[in-house]
Amino acid sequence: MNAPGVGEPFSPLVLEAGRVLASLWPVQDRATAVLMEQFYKRYAVGADPGVALAAAPM
C-alpha cells in the first residue's frame, strides 16, 4: 500500500500496524541493535511490549 503524502516512518501507522516502535532522535546503530535484540527476546516469549522495552538495556 502506498500512502501519498505520508513519510516512510509513518507508513506502519497508515498500514494499521498494531504498534510501532520508533526513535525521535538519532541513535547509534550498535546500541540500537542491542536494545532491539533484548526487546524482541522478551516480546517473543509473551512479554507485554512496554514491559519488554523497559527491561531492555538503554
N, C-alpha and C positions, 0 to 999 in steps of 0.2 A: 504494500500500500504506500502510495506517495502522498504526503500531506503538503500541499502548496503553502509556502509562507511559513512553514514550521521548520526550525533548525534541527539538525541531526540529534542534538542532545535531548530534544523533547519528543522525538519520534516514538519512543516507547509509550509515552502518555497518550499520544494520538492513537496508537495501536491497541490501546486498552490493556496495557500491562497491569498486572495486579499491584506491583510495587516497583519502584525504581530507586537505585542507589547511585547517587552522583555527587561529585565534589563541586563546591562553589569557588575553589581556589586551586592554584597549581599544586601538584603533588609529585613526589619523587617516585619513579617507576618501581624501584625495588621495594620501597616501603609500602606502596600500594599493593604490590603482588603479595607480600607477606600478610597484609591486612585481609585481602580478599581470600587467600588460601585458608586462613583461620576462620573467617566468617563462614565460608562455604562448608568447611568440615563440620561445624556445629549445625548449620542450617540443614545440611543434607541428612542429618540424623533426627531431624524433627524439632530443633530449637526454634522458638519464635524469632523472627528476623531481628527485632530490637534487642533481644537477649543475646543472640549470636553476634551482633555487631558490638554490643557493649563488652562482651567477653574477649573480643579480638584485640590484640596489642595495637596501640596507636602511638 
